[in-house]
Amino acid sequence: MSFGFALGDFLAVGNLAWKLYRDQEFQLLVTEISTLSNSLTILQEEVKDPESTLVQAVSSLSDCEYIILNTFQDC
């Protein structure tokens, strides 16, 4: 019974995968994705810390939004 795949097909896919892995552009892509992942991890840690500048800035913006909305609500 034939499934349309032969051993040579799997070897060709493996060979292509190895060539892509060794390719410099692929390595650069992996580096960029790793950098993005690290940045997102740092951002998650910052959001969890109530003393972080990021959380305080968002809180300040929320306060400003509240003041502006209440000020112009009476107009």
Protein Blocks (a to p, Z undefined) as FASTA:
>chain_A
ZZhiafklmmmmmmmmmmmmmpmklmmmmmmmmmmmmmmmmmmmmmmpmkbmklmmmmmm
mmmmmmmmmmmmmZZ
